[in-house]
């Protein structure tokens, strides 16, 4: 079985990182009140200003240090986990063209095995999102007969394609598309 382009690791990595933004938002929701709690425990100084004793609350930087260390550690942990997950996703994403049809397998924890007979292939599309274009990669999507069409909010059908291959080099994606269309055409002609 063939693997995706090696740059697909970075494609997966950059795709997974935005998913962790929610984690940082939640983390910020908990960190903010904790900083306020510790700031109320900080020292209060009285300064003589215009003949009036004015209280000034000072938040010692020593209290901010543990929160900064925790936050930076969590950021590094999330980046590391995202990269490791991207490496594993790349390692377990494989495909091949067999005599019976297009076959792919994917999944790190839950494995998914898909075989699409050539006579069920209706359309083969290539998409290049912004991250894929930056890396010189393409996303091949095989549309099948009988699969429900999924339309995204931008009107693009095929977001839920049964035979999706992300992270292919541009040349490989075009060659694979042509080969799949040719085999699908032969399969349909032989059935007539």
N, C-alpha and C positions, 0 to 999 in steps of 0.2 A: 504494500500500500504506500501511496505517496503522502508526503507531509506538505503543509503549507510553506510559504516563503519564510525563511528565518526572521525576517523583519516583522512577521506577524506577532512575535512576542511583544514588540513595542506597540503594535496596533492594539492587542488585547490589554496591555498595561495602561495605555492612554484611554482606553474605553472603560476600564474598571475604575480609574481614579475619580471621575465625577460622581460615581455612585457613593463614594465615601464622603462627599460634601455634607450629606445629611448627618453623618456621624459627627462632623466638626460643628455643625449647627447645634446639635443636641449637647455636645460637649460644652460649647459656649454658653448654652442656656443654664448649665449647671455650674460652670466656672464663674460666671458673672455674679450670682448671688453669694458664692463662697468668698470671692474677693471683697464684696461689700461687707460680709459678715466679719472678715478679718480686719477690714479697714475701720470698723466701729470699735475694734479692740485696740486700735493703735493709740499712740501717745497724743495727748492734747497739750499744746503749748499755749501760753498766754503771752501775747506781745503787746507792749505798750505802744499804742498808735493814737496819736492826737490826744493823749492824756486819758485814753479809755483802754481798759484791759480787753483785748479782742482774742477769743479762742481761735486757734488754728489747729486743725486736725492734720496730722502728718501720717501718711501711710509708709511705714518703713519698707525699704526695698528688700529687706531680708524676708518679709512675708511673701513677696511676689516671686522670689526665687523658686520655692517648691512648686508653685503653679506653673511657672515657665518650664521647669525641668519635666514635669508631668506632661504638659502640652507638647513639647518638642519630642519627648519619647513616644507619645501616642502618634504623632505625625510620622515619625520615622518607622514605627511599627506598621502603620497602615500602608506606607509606601513599600516597605519590605514584603508584607503579605500580598499586596497587589502584584508586585513583580513576580513573586513565587507562584501565585495563582495563574498569572499570565504564562509563565514558563510551563506549568503543568497543562494548561489549556492547549498550548501549542503542541506539546508532546503527544497528547491524546486525541488530536484532531487529525484524522487521516481520511483519504479518499482513494477510489480507484474506479476504472471503467472495466467492467467484466463483460462476459458474453451475454449475461442476463440483464444487466442494467448498470446504472450509476449507483455506487455504494459508498457510503461514508459512515464513519463512527466518530463520536465525540463524547466529551464528558469526563470530568475528573472523578467525582464521587458517584454520580449516577451516569452510567454509560447509556448512550443512545446509538442504536444501529439502524440505519436507513438504507433500503435498497429501492431504487426507483426504476421500474422496467422502462426501457426506451420508448415503448408504445404509449406510455402514459405522459411522456414529456410534451408539454404544450408550447413552452416558451423558455428561453434561456436568456437572462438579462445580466448585464454587468453594471454595477453601481460603484461609484467612487466618491465617498464622502470626503470631508476636509482632512480628517486624520489619515485616511487611506491615501489620499493624493499627496500629502506631505511625505509619506513614507514610500511612495511609488507603488502602492498596492491597489488591488481591486477586490470587489465583493461579487462573486458569481452567485446568481440565484436561479434555481431550476424550478419553474412552475409546472405543476402536474394537473392532469385531468382528475377531477373529483376532489381536489383539495379546495377548501374554502378560501376564497380570495380575501386577503386582509388589506384594507386600505388605510393608510396612515392619515394623519391630520393634514398632510401636504398633498394628498391625493395620489400617492405612489402605491400602486399595487405591488404585492410581492414582499412586503416587509416580513410576513410570516411564511416565506417560501419553505417548502419541505426539504429542498436540496440546497441549502445555503452554504457557501464556502467563503468565509471571510479571509482576508490576508493572503491572496494569491498575487503573484507578480502580474503586471499588466499583460505581458506576452503570454504567460501560461494561462491566464484567464481567457484571453481571446482564442488561443488554440483549443482550450477545453470547451469553450462555447461552440466553436465551429465543429469540433468532433462530436459533441452531444447532439447538435442539430442534425448533423449528417446521419448519425446512428438512429436518431428518432425518425428521421425521414425514411431511411431504409426499412426500419421495423414496421412503419405504417404502410409502406408500399408492399411489403411482403404479406401483410395481413389481408390485402384486398384481393 
